[in-house]
Amino acid sequence: MHHLRHYWPTLLILVAGIVLSGLVALSLHTDQVERFQRQLERLADRATLSVENKFALQSGVLRGGVALFRASDRVTQADWRLFVERQQLEKYNPGILGMGFAAYAATPGEANRLASAYRGEAFKPLWPEGERADYSVITFLEPENERNRAALSFDMLSESNRRKAMERARATGEPALSHKIELVQEIDEDKQAGFLLYLPATQLVGGEEIFVGWVYSPLRAGDLFSTIANEPLYEDVEISMYDGEPSEETLLYGDPEAEVLPFHVDRRVEIGGIPITVRASPKPAFYTPSPTNALIRYFVLGLVITALIASLVFQQQRQRARVERQVEDRTAALREANERLVAEADARTEAESQLRQVQKMEAVGQLSGGIAHDFNNMLAIITGNLDMAQHTNSDTKRNKALSRAMMGAEKAAELTQRLLAFSRRQTLLPESIDPNKLVREMSELLRRTLGANVRLETVLAGGLWPVTADPSQLENAIVNLAVNARDAMPDGGKLTIETANAHLDDQYRLDHADAPTGQFVCIAVTDTGTGMPDEVQAKAVEPFYTTKGAGKGTGLGLSQVFGFVKQSGGHFAIYSEMGEGTTIRLYLPRALDEAKQKRLPVSEDPDDIPRAKEGETVLVVEDERAVREMSVNALVTLGYQVVEASSGMQALEKLGEMERCDLLFTDVVMAGLDGRQLADAVSEECPDLPVLFTTGFTPNAIVHNERLDHGVNLLPKPFTLQKLARHVRSAIDEKTGA
């Protein structure tokens, strides 16, 4: 036992390592299972949205058919066929067997007369026979094929399921969906579950709106939903659709024999007054890599590491025990002193390590928490208002909700720009600025911002040097400092903005290690507010750090100013005393030459959108499909002819085939040939072709020394239609001299 006491750390490491390995493996297993569950829920949501879009598209087509009847006092079979052909149902909505019209009649004789009037000699007598309260007769059903011909002259009011949907459509004037049925068109062995979508049709007769029947579409559930479920996205998930509550009887689409795991995610959506349940069930391959295998792998890895560490410690302890026995025989005092020194060193090292870890985690937690809080607020505004716009029938409420969603998107973009400013990764457009002129022009804006109880005073130095900086970012910096100063003077006070030439030398740098040296212009903003204690000054420029109450500040104001000044090659300094006030000095480098950047004219009128001139053509290059479609649609809306390409190589091919091209509009970051390389290649063949770059993040391809390359036209993402119109118009006109 006397010898075993030397090896207790080895036993402790073994026990602790086994327990820790198990806990870590179990935690990672839980995280992986939760990640797969969130992925399954996202797939269910996507499939549900696809179902809604399918029916929304077909409802819109039905409304077009209703409009055809309303616009004409007599719709012929040829008219109906032409209308249906133009819808291209097979291309845009496979699974829709066609579009039909069922005339309404009070008696069988009237039904046959109407069928004869609409179809001429090609009509068939009403079927099935029998006495009913009223009748409908399928007079048109296109496209014409063997299935649809089998349904002609069928009385859909003869079946209760169909009748309920038809009466609901007539009563509400909105699309109505039937429950699961077997369609009349199912004339062969390949039978599928089906349902029908109805919309009432009326005609104006003598100024009076008369109900004449139903425009409808027969839908085959298997063909319709397979276009959703067969996407590669759902390869490892079984997608099933049910008419109401899931059961074998209500199954519309899906393979009940498919090998799936014993749990699922259900989503319910109401289509035409009928609830449709979308179920996403994971297949065994969905959980790849397997969380269980990962748990075992991590646990075994932990055991291996534990064994290695324990082995090393065992060897160390064994050697140490040997040395201790030798030393113990000679001097017990030396052994005790040595053990004390080792313990103190270990404790100090551990304390320093823990302190560094706490500081690092505090900074990361503050940054990630601030980002999550602000972005979640913006996303709540966007998704909430889009959801309200989607579910309201009022144009006024819809427009108001869309406007608020756009405001939330713009604030999210502004937050991104502030984070880029702090991290010194924003794109600057520097030019030579007269600081005195800029401060004078901002004075009126600042007085309105500060309010009546804060007095603004400016002290502008004579013979002030010009500075090199981005004017819009400098204006934002001054406004941020003024707003912070106002908040520090709740009972009013005085805000002073001073300018002066300054020279930062090596002596100044001794006291401020991060300060550059040379000639600078100092812009000082001084308030008579409450001041800041030392601990607040130390954290003042950290992102999301704020002393204001919840909801009264993002904590990005000073960090944005700090990032802008540092990125501009300047220096930022804070001087504050409790109860006396605060002075913040911005040192910006003196401009030694003229640096002019093209600045687009700003219009506050949302309707002032420059449009295309006749025949102007834009080549759009974007590898992200959704963004490319948005850009193409926006340019078409502005009147431009548009040719699109999904890569740089495809753009070069299409440019060689184009008879005319007035602008190359390309993303910067693309796989393979990026936007900068594409522009260089195009300039060799078409040196006069203007290029407009767009990107959500400006990489080194077009930005050097943290500033946009000279002569580069850049439209940052995200952008509005007005910004796109102004940048495109400016890029084209700059080359043509218009």
C-alpha positions in Angstrom: 0.0 0.0 0.0 2.9 2.3 0.7 4.0 2.1 -2.9 0.5 2.3 -4.4 0.0 5.7 -3.0 2.4 7.1 -5.7 0.1 5.9 -8.5 -3.3 7.3 -7.4 -3.2 10.0 -10.1 -3.1 7.3 -12.7 -6.1 5.6 -11.3 -7.9 9.0 -11.0 -7.1 9.8 -14.6 -8.4 6.4 -15.8 -11.7 6.8 -13.9 -12.2 10.5 -14.8 -11.3 9.8 -18.5 -13.8 7.0 -18.7 -16.6 9.1 -17.2 -15.6 12.2 -19.3 -15.4 10.2 -22.5 -18.9 8.8 -21.8 -20.3 12.2 -21.1 -18.7 13.8 -24.2 -19.8 11.0 -26.4 -23.4 11.1 -25.1 -23.5 15.0 -25.5 -22.3 14.8 -29.1 -24.8 11.9 -29.8 -27.6 14.1 -28.4 -26.5 17.1 -30.5 -26.3 15.0 -33.7 -29.8 13.5 -33.1 -31.3 17.0 -32.5 -29.6 18.2 -35.7 -31.2 15.4 -37.7 -34.5 16.2 -36.1 -34.3 19.8 -37.1 -33.3 18.8 -40.6 -36.4 16.5 -40.8 -38.6 19.3 -39.7 -37.2 21.6 -42.3 -37.9 19.0 -45.0 -41.5 18.6 -43.8 -41.9 22.4 -43.9 -40.5 22.6 -47.4 -42.7 19.8 -48.7 -45.8 21.5 -47.1 -44.8 24.8 -48.8 -44.5 23.0 -52.1 -48.0 21.6 -51.7 -49.4 25.0 -51.0 -47.6 26.4 -54.0 -48.9 23.6 -56.3 -52.5 24.4 -55.4 -52.0 28.1 -55.4 -50.7 27.9 -59.0 -53.7 25.8 -60.1 -56.2 28.0 -58.3 -54.7 30.9 -60.2 -55.2 29.0 -63.5 -58.9 28.3 -62.5 -59.4 32.0 -61.9 -58.3 32.6 -65.4 -60.9 30.2 -66.7 -63.6 31.9 -64.6 -62.5 35.2 -66.1 -62.8 33.8 -69.6 -66.5 33.0 -69.0 -67.1 36.3 -67.3 -65.6 38.2 -70.3 -67.6 36.3 -73.0 -71.2 35.7 -73.4 -70.5 32.5 -75.3 -67.4 30.3 -74.7 -66.8 27.7 -77.4 -64.9 24.5 -77.3 -62.2 26.0 -79.4 -61.9 29.0 -77.0 -61.6 26.6 -74.0 -59.0 24.4 -75.8 -56.8 27.4 -76.7 -57.0 28.7 -73.1 -56.0 25.3 -71.6 -53.2 24.8 -74.1 -51.7 28.2 -73.1 -51.5 27.0 -69.5 -49.0 24.3 -70.3 -50.3 22.1 -67.5 -48.0 19.2 -68.2 -44.9 21.4 -68.0 -45.8 23.6 -65.0 -48.1 21.3 -62.9 -47.9 17.6 -63.8 -50.5 15.5 -62.1 -53.3 17.9 -63.3 -55.3 15.8 -65.7 -56.8 18.9 -67.3 -59.2 21.8 -66.9 -62.9 21.4 -67.4 -66.2 23.2 -67.3 -69.3 21.7 -65.8 -72.5 23.5 -66.8 -75.2 23.8 -64.1 -78.8 22.7 -65.0 -82.0 22.3 -63.1 -83.3 19.3 -65.1 -81.7 16.4 -67.2 -83.3 17.9 -70.3 -81.7 21.3 -69.7 -78.3 19.6 -69.0 -78.4 17.8 -72.4 -79.4 21.0 -74.1 -76.5 22.9 -72.6 -74.1 20.1 -73.5 -75.3 20.2 -77.1 -75.1 24.0 -77.2 -71.5 24.0 -75.9 -70.2 21.0 -77.8 -72.4 20.7 -80.8 -72.8 17.3 -82.4 -69.9 15.9 -80.3 -71.9 15.9 -77.0 -72.9 12.8 -75.1 -76.1 12.4 -73.0 -76.0 13.2 -69.3 -74.9 10.3 -67.1 -75.5 8.6 -64.7 -79.3 8.6 -64.8 -81.5 9.3 -61.8 -83.6 11.9 -60.2 -81.7 14.6 -58.3 -82.4 18.1 -57.0 -80.2 19.7 -59.7 -77.5 18.6 -62.3 -74.1 19.4 -63.7 -72.8 18.2 -67.0 -69.1 18.2 -68.0 -69.1 20.0 -71.3 -65.5 20.9 -71.7 -62.4 18.9 -70.5 -59.1 19.6 -72.0 -56.6 18.5 -73.1 -58.5 16.0 -75.2 -57.4 12.4 -74.6 -58.9 9.0 -73.9 -59.1 9.6 -70.1 -60.8 13.0 -70.4 -63.2 11.9 -73.1 -64.4 9.2 -70.7 -65.6 11.9 -68.2 -67.6 14.0 -70.7 -71.3 14.6 -69.8 -70.8 13.1 -66.3 -73.0 14.7 -63.6 -70.6 15.5 -60.7 -73.6 16.5 -58.5 -74.6 12.8 -58.6 -71.9 12.0 -56.0 -72.0 13.4 -52.5 -68.3 14.1 -52.1 -68.1 16.1 -55.3 -71.4 17.8 -54.5 -70.2 19.1 -51.1 -67.1 20.6 -52.7 -69.1 22.2 -55.6 -71.7 23.7 -53.2 -68.9 25.1 -51.0 -67.2 26.7 -53.9 -70.5 28.2 -55.1 -71.3 29.5 -51.6 -67.9 31.1 -50.9 -66.8 32.1 -54.4 -63.4 30.6 -53.5 -61.5 27.5 -54.7 -62.9 24.3 -53.0 -61.2 20.9 -52.9 -63.1 17.6 -52.7 -62.0 14.8 -50.4 -60.3 11.7 -51.7 -62.2 10.1 -54.6 -61.7 7.8 -57.6 -61.7 10.0 -60.7 -64.0 9.1 -63.6 -60.9 9.3 -65.8 -59.4 6.2 -64.1 -60.3 3.8 -66.9 -57.2 1.5 -66.9 -55.3 -0.6 -64.3 -53.0 2.3 -63.3 -55.5 3.8 -60.8 -54.5 6.5 -58.3 -56.3 8.4 -55.6 -57.6 11.7 -56.8 -59.6 14.8 -55.9 -61.1 17.8 -57.7 -60.6 21.6 -57.3 -63.7 23.7 -58.1 -64.3 27.4 -58.7 -67.8 28.8 -59.6 -68.2 30.5 -63.0 -70.6 33.4 -63.9 -71.6 35.4 -66.9 -73.0 38.9 -67.3 -76.4 38.6 -69.0 -78.3 41.9 -69.5 -76.1 43.5 -66.8 -76.9 40.8 -64.3 -74.3 38.2 -63.1 -75.7 34.7 -63.7 -74.2 31.5 -62.2 -73.5 29.1 -65.2 -71.5 26.3 -63.6 -68.0 25.3 -62.4 -64.5 25.6 -63.7 -62.6 22.7 -62.3 -59.5 20.5 -62.4 -59.2 16.7 -61.8 -56.0 15.9 -59.9 -54.2 12.6 -59.7 -52.6 12.5 -56.3 -49.8 10.2 -57.2 -48.6 12.2 -60.3 -49.2 15.5 -58.5 -47.3 14.8 -55.3 -44.5 12.7 -56.9 -43.2 15.9 -58.4 -42.5 17.1 -54.9 -41.5 13.9 -53.1 -39.2 12.7 -55.9 -36.8 15.7 -55.6 -33.2 14.7 -54.6 -33.7 16.7 -51.4 -36.1 14.0 -50.1 -33.9 11.0 -51.2 -33.6 9.7 -47.6 -37.1 10.7 -46.5 -40.4 9.1 -47.3 -43.0 11.9 -48.0 -46.7 10.9 -47.6 -49.8 12.9 -48.1 -53.2 12.3 -46.4 -56.7 13.6 -46.8 -57.2 14.8 -43.2 -55.9 12.6 -40.3 -53.3 10.0 -41.4 -54.6 6.5 -42.0 -54.6 3.8 -44.6 -58.0 5.0 -45.9 -57.0 8.7 -46.2 -53.6 8.0 -47.9 -53.3 10.1 -51.0 -49.7 9.6 -51.8 -46.9 7.5 -50.4 -45.6 4.0 -50.0 -47.0 2.3 -46.9 -44.5 -0.5 -47.4 -41.5 1.8 -47.4 -38.8 1.0 -44.9 -38.9 4.0 -42.5 -37.9 4.6 -38.9 -40.7 4.5 -36.2 -41.2 8.3 -35.9 -42.1 11.2 -38.2 -42.9 14.9 -38.5 -46.5 15.9 -39.5 -47.5 19.3 -41.0 -51.1 20.2 -41.8 -52.2 22.7 -44.4 -55.8 23.6 -45.5 -56.3 23.6 -49.2 -59.7 24.7 -50.6 -61.4 24.1 -47.3 -59.9 20.5 -46.9 -57.1 19.7 -44.5 -54.1 18.0 -46.1 -51.5 16.3 -43.8 -47.9 16.1 -45.0 -45.8 13.5 -43.2 -42.0 13.2 -43.4 -40.7 9.8 -42.2 -36.9 9.3 -42.1 -35.4 6.2 -43.9 -32.5 4.4 -42.2 -30.1 6.2 -44.6 -31.3 9.6 -43.3 -29.1 9.2 -40.2 -25.8 9.1 -42.0 -23.4 9.1 -40.3 -25.2 7.1 -37.6 -25.4 9.0 -34.2 -24.9 5.6 -32.5 -21.8 4.8 -34.4 -20.5 8.3 -33.7 -21.2 7.8 -29.9 -19.2 4.6 -29.9 -16.4 6.1 -32.0 -16.1 9.2 -29.7 -16.2 7.0 -26.6 -13.5 4.6 -27.9 -11.4 7.6 -28.9 -11.8 9.1 -25.4 -10.7 5.7 -23.9 -7.6 5.6 -26.1 -6.6 9.2 -25.2 -7.3 8.4 -21.5 -5.1 5.3 -21.7 -2.3 7.2 -23.4 -2.4 10.0 -20.8 -2.7 7.5 -17.9 0.3 5.6 -19.3 2.4 8.7 -19.5 1.3 9.7 -16.0 2.1 6.2 -14.8 5.6 6.3 -16.2 6.1 9.8 -14.8 4.8 8.8 -11.4 6.9 5.7 -11.4 10.0 7.7 -12.2 9.0 10.3 -9.7 8.5 7.7 -7.0 12.0 6.3 -7.7 13.5 9.8 -7.4 11.5 10.6 -4.3 12.6 7.4 -2.6 16.2 8.4 -3.3 15.8 12.0 -2.2 13.7 11.0 0.8 16.5 8.9 2.1 18.8 12.0 2.0 16.6 14.9 3.0 12.9 15.2 3.8 13.1 19.0 3.8 14.2 19.2 0.2 11.4 16.9 -0.9 8.8 19.0 1.0 10.1 22.3 -0.6 10.1 20.8 -4.0 6.5 19.5 -3.7 5.4 22.9 -2.5 7.0 24.7 -5.4 5.5 22.3 -7.9 2.0 22.7 -6.4 2.3 26.5 -6.5 3.4 26.5 -10.1 0.6 24.2 -11.1 -2.0 26.3 -9.3 -0.7 29.6 -10.9 -0.6 28.0 -14.3 -4.1 26.6 -13.9 -5.4 30.0 -12.6 -3.9 31.9 -15.5 -5.4 29.3 -17.9 -8.8 29.6 -16.3 -8.7 33.4 -16.4 -7.8 33.4 -20.1 -10.6 30.9 -20.9 -13.2 32.9 -18.9 -12.2 36.2 -20.7 -12.4 34.5 -24.1 -15.7 32.8 -23.4 -17.1 36.1 -22.1 -16.1 37.9 -25.2 -17.5 35.2 -27.5 -20.7 34.9 -25.5 -21.3 38.7 -25.6 -20.7 38.8 -29.4 -22.7 35.8 -30.3 -25.5 36.8 -27.9 -25.7 40.3 -29.3 -25.7 39.0 -32.9 -28.4 36.4 -32.1 -30.6 38.9 -30.3 -30.5 41.6 -33.0 -30.8 39.2 -35.9 -33.7 37.3 -34.3 -35.5 40.7 -33.8 -35.0 41.5 -37.5 -36.1 38.0 -38.6 -39.2 38.3 -36.3 -40.1 41.5 -38.1 -39.5 40.0 -41.6 -41.2 36.6 -41.1 -44.1 38.0 -39.0 -45.0 40.7 -41.5 -44.6 38.3 -44.5 -46.9 35.8 -42.7 -49.5 38.5 -42.1 -49.2 39.7 -45.8 -49.8 36.1 -46.9 -52.9 35.6 -44.8 -54.7 39.0 -45.3 -57.1 39.9 -48.1 -56.7 43.6 -47.5 -54.4 45.4 -50.0 -53.7 48.1 -47.4 -52.7 45.7 -44.7 -50.7 43.6 -47.1 -48.7 46.6 -48.4 -48.2 47.8 -44.8 -46.9 44.4 -43.7 -44.6 44.2 -46.8 -43.2 47.6 -46.0 -42.5 46.6 -42.5 -40.8 43.4 -43.7 -38.6 45.5 -46.0 -37.7 47.8 -43.1 -36.7 44.7 -41.1 -34.5 43.4 -44.0 -32.9 46.8 -44.3 -32.1 46.9 -40.6 -30.6 43.4 -40.8 -28.4 44.6 -43.7 -27.4 47.6 -41.6 -26.5 45.4 -38.7 -24.3 43.3 -41.0 -22.5 46.5 -42.2 -21.9 47.5 -38.6 -20.3 44.2 -37.8 -18.2 44.5 -40.9 -17.2 48.0 -39.8 -16.1 46.7 -36.4 -14.2 43.8 -38.0 -12.6 46.3 -40.5 -14.0 44.3 -43.4 -16.4 46.8 -44.9 -15.7 48.3 -48.3 -14.5 51.9 -48.1 -14.8 54.5 -50.8 -12.2 57.0 -49.6 -11.9 60.5 -51.1 -10.3 63.8 -50.1 -12.6 65.6 -47.7 -12.7 69.0 -46.1 -13.6 68.2 -42.4 -14.7 71.7 -41.6 -17.1 71.8 -44.6 -18.5 68.3 -43.6 -19.1 69.4 -40.0 -20.8 72.7 -41.0 -23.1 70.8 -43.4 -24.0 68.3 -40.7 -24.8 71.0 -38.0 -28.5 71.4 -38.8 -29.0 67.6 -38.9 -27.2 67.2 -35.6 -29.3 70.0 -33.9 -32.5 68.2 -34.9 -31.0 64.9 -33.7 -29.8 66.3 -30.3 -33.1 68.0 -29.4 -33.8 71.4 -27.8 -32.1 70.7 -24.4 -28.7 70.0 -25.9 -26.7 73.0 -27.2 -24.4 72.3 -30.1 -21.1 74.3 -30.6 -18.5 73.9 -33.3 -14.9 75.1 -33.1 -13.4 74.8 -36.5 -9.7 75.3 -37.0 -8.3 77.6 -39.7 -5.9 76.1 -42.3 -7.3 72.7 -41.6 -5.8 69.9 -43.8 -8.0 67.7 -45.9 -8.4 64.1 -44.9 -8.6 60.8 -46.8 -11.8 58.9 -45.7 -15.1 57.6 -46.8 -17.4 60.6 -46.4 -20.6 58.7 -45.7 -18.9 56.5 -43.1 -17.4 59.6 -41.5 -20.8 61.3 -41.3 -22.2 58.1 -39.7 -19.4 58.1 -37.2 -20.1 61.7 -36.1 -23.8 61.1 -35.8 -23.1 57.9 -33.7 -20.9 60.0 -31.3 -23.4 62.8 -31.1 -26.3 60.4 -30.3 -24.2 58.7 -27.6 -23.3 62.1 -26.1 -27.0 63.1 -26.1 -27.9 59.9 -24.2 -25.2 60.7 -21.7 -26.8 64.1 -21.0 -30.4 63.2 -20.0 -31.0 66.6 -18.4 -29.4 68.5 -21.2 -26.0 70.1 -21.7 -23.5 71.2 -24.3 -22.0 69.2 -27.2 -18.8 70.6 -28.8 -17.3 69.4 -32.1 -13.7 70.7 -32.6 -11.3 70.2 -35.5 -7.5 70.6 -35.5 -4.4 69.5 -37.2 -2.3 67.0 -35.2 1.0 65.3 -35.4 1.3 61.9 -33.7 4.9 61.2 -32.9 6.9 58.4 -31.3 6.4 60.0 -27.8 2.6 59.8 -28.3 3.0 56.2 -29.4 4.7 55.3 -26.2 1.5 56.0 -24.3 -0.8 54.6 -27.1 0.7 51.4 -28.5 -1.8 51.0 -31.2 -1.5 54.6 -32.6 0.1 55.2 -36.0 2.5 58.1 -36.5 2.4 61.0 -38.9 0.1 63.9 -39.8 -3.5 63.7 -38.9 -6.7 65.8 -38.6 -8.4 65.4 -35.2 -12.2 65.6 -34.9 -13.1 65.8 -31.2 -16.6 65.3 -29.9 -17.0 66.5 -26.3 -20.1 66.4 -24.0 -20.8 67.6 -20.5 -22.5 64.3 -19.5 -22.1 61.8 -16.8 -18.8 60.5 -17.9 -17.5 56.9 -18.0 -15.8 54.9 -15.3 -12.5 53.1 -16.1 -14.1 49.7 -16.5 -16.7 51.1 -19.0 -13.9 52.9 -21.0 -12.0 49.6 -21.3 -15.0 47.9 -22.9 -16.6 50.8 -24.7 -15.6 49.7 -28.3 -16.5 46.0 -27.8 -19.4 45.0 -30.0 -22.8 44.7 -28.3 -21.4 46.1 -25.1 -23.8 48.9 -23.8 -24.7 50.5 -20.5 -28.1 51.5 -21.8 -31.3 49.6 -20.8 -32.8 46.7 -22.8 -34.1 47.9 -26.2 -32.3 51.3 -26.0 -29.1 50.5 -27.7 -27.4 47.8 -29.8 -23.9 48.3 -28.5 -22.5 48.7 -32.0 -22.2 52.5 -32.2 -18.8 53.0 -30.8 -17.5 49.6 -32.2 -18.6 50.7 -35.7 -16.8 54.1 -35.3 -13.7 52.4 -33.9 -13.6 49.9 -36.8 -14.1 52.6 -39.4 -11.3 54.8 -38.0 -8.8 51.9 -37.7 -9.7 50.7 -41.2 -9.1 54.2 -42.5 -5.6 54.2 -41.1 -6.4 56.5 -38.2 -6.5 56.4 -34.4 -9.4 56.4 -31.9 -9.0 57.8 -28.3 -11.4 58.2 -25.3 -10.9 60.7 -22.5 -13.6 60.7 -19.7 -14.1 61.7 -16.1 -17.0 60.8 -13.9 -19.4 63.8 -13.5 -17.4 66.0 -15.9 -18.1 64.5 -19.4 -16.4 62.6 -22.2 -14.2 63.5 -25.2 -13.8 61.1 -28.1 -11.1 62.0 -30.6 -11.0 60.7 -34.2 -7.5 61.0 -35.8 -7.9 60.7 -39.6 -4.8 60.6 -42.0 -4.0 63.8 -43.8 -4.8 63.7 -47.6 -1.7 64.3 -49.6 -3.3 64.0 -53.0 -6.8 64.2 -54.5 -8.8 60.9 -54.2 -12.1 61.2 -55.9 -14.7 58.4 -56.1 -17.8 58.5 -58.2 -20.8 59.0 -56.0 -24.3 58.2 -57.3 -27.0 60.8 -57.0 -29.3 60.1 -54.1 -33.1 60.3 -54.6 -35.4 60.1 -51.6 -38.4 59.5 -54.0 -39.1 55.7 -54.1 -40.8 56.1 -57.5 -37.7 57.8 -59.0 -36.4 54.6 -60.6 -34.3 55.0 -63.8 -35.3 52.5 -66.4 -33.8 50.9 -69.5 -33.5 52.6 -72.9 -34.8 50.8 -76.0 -32.9 47.6 -76.8 -30.5 47.7 -73.8 -29.3 44.2 -72.9 -27.7 43.0 -69.6 -25.7 39.8 -69.1 -26.4 38.5 -65.6 -23.8 36.1 -64.1 -24.7 34.5 -60.7 -24.1 31.0 -59.5 -26.8 31.1 -56.8 -30.0 30.2 -58.6 -32.5 32.1 -56.4 -30.4 35.3 -56.4 -30.0 35.0 -60.2 -33.7 34.7 -60.7 -34.4 37.7 -58.5 -31.8 39.8 -60.4 -33.2 38.8 -63.8 -36.8 39.5 -62.7 -35.8 42.9 -61.4 -33.9 43.9 -64.6 -36.8 42.7 -66.7 -39.1 44.8 -64.6 -36.9 47.8 -65.3 -37.2 47.2 -69.1 -33.9 45.6 -69.9 -33.4 42.6 -72.2 -31.6 40.0 -70.0 -29.4 37.0 -70.8 -28.5 34.9 -67.7 -25.5 32.6 -67.0 -24.8 30.4 -63.9 -21.0 30.5 -64.2 -18.1 32.5 -65.6 -17.4 30.0 -68.4 -21.1 29.9 -69.4 -21.1 33.8 -69.5 -18.2 33.9 -71.9 -20.0 31.4 -74.2 -23.2 33.4 -74.1 -21.4 36.7 -74.6 -19.9 35.3 -77.9 -23.5 34.5 -79.1 -25.1 37.9 -78.2 -25.6 40.5 -80.9 -25.7 43.3 -78.3 -24.6 43.6 -74.7 -24.6 46.9 -72.8 -23.6 45.7 -69.3 -22.0 42.7 -67.6 -23.6 42.3 -64.1 -21.7 39.6 -62.2 -21.3 38.2 -58.8 -17.7 38.4 -57.4 -17.5 35.1 -55.5 -18.2 32.2 -57.8 -16.7 28.7 -58.2 -14.2 28.3 -61.0 -13.9 31.6 -62.9 -14.8 34.3 -60.3 -16.2 37.7 -61.2 -12.9 39.5 -61.3 -11.4 36.9 -63.6 -14.5 37.0 -65.8 -14.3 40.8 -66.1 -10.6 40.6 -67.1 -11.4 38.0 -69.7 -14.3 40.0 -71.1 -12.2 43.2 -71.2 -9.8 41.5 -73.7 -12.6 40.9 -76.2 -14.9 43.8 -75.3 -12.8 46.5 -73.7 -15.6 49.1 -73.8 -18.2 46.8 -72.1 -19.0 48.2 -68.6 -18.9 45.9 -65.6 -21.0 46.1 -62.5 -20.0 43.8 -59.6 -22.3 42.6 -56.8 -21.4 40.7 -53.7 -22.5 40.2 -50.1 -18.8 40.3 -49.0 -16.0 42.1 -50.8 -13.0 39.7 -51.1 -9.4 40.5 -52.2 -10.5 40.1 -55.8 -11.7 43.7 -56.0 -10.6 45.2 -52.6 -6.9 45.8 -51.7 -5.6 47.5 -48.6 -9.2 47.3 -47.3 -10.4 49.8 -50.0 -12.3 49.3 -53.3 -10.1 49.1 -56.3 -10.1 52.3 -58.4 -12.6 52.3 -61.3 -14.6 49.3 -59.9 -18.4 49.6 -59.9 -19.8 47.7 -56.9 -23.4 47.1 -55.8 -23.4 45.5 -52.4 -25.9 42.8 -51.5 -28.7 43.0 -50.4 -30.0 45.7 -52.8 -33.4 47.2 -53.5 -34.9 47.7 -57.0 -34.1 51.4 -56.8 -30.4 50.8 -55.9 -30.1 48.2 -58.7 -31.7 50.6 -61.2 -29.4 53.5 -60.3 -26.2 51.5 -60.4 -27.0 49.8 -63.7 -28.1 53.1 -65.3 -24.9 54.9 -63.9 -22.6 52.1 -65.2 -24.0 52.1 -68.7 -24.2 55.9 -68.9 -20.6 56.3 -67.7 -19.3 54.2 -70.6 -21.6 55.8 -73.2 -21.1 59.4 -71.9 -24.9 59.8 -71.6 
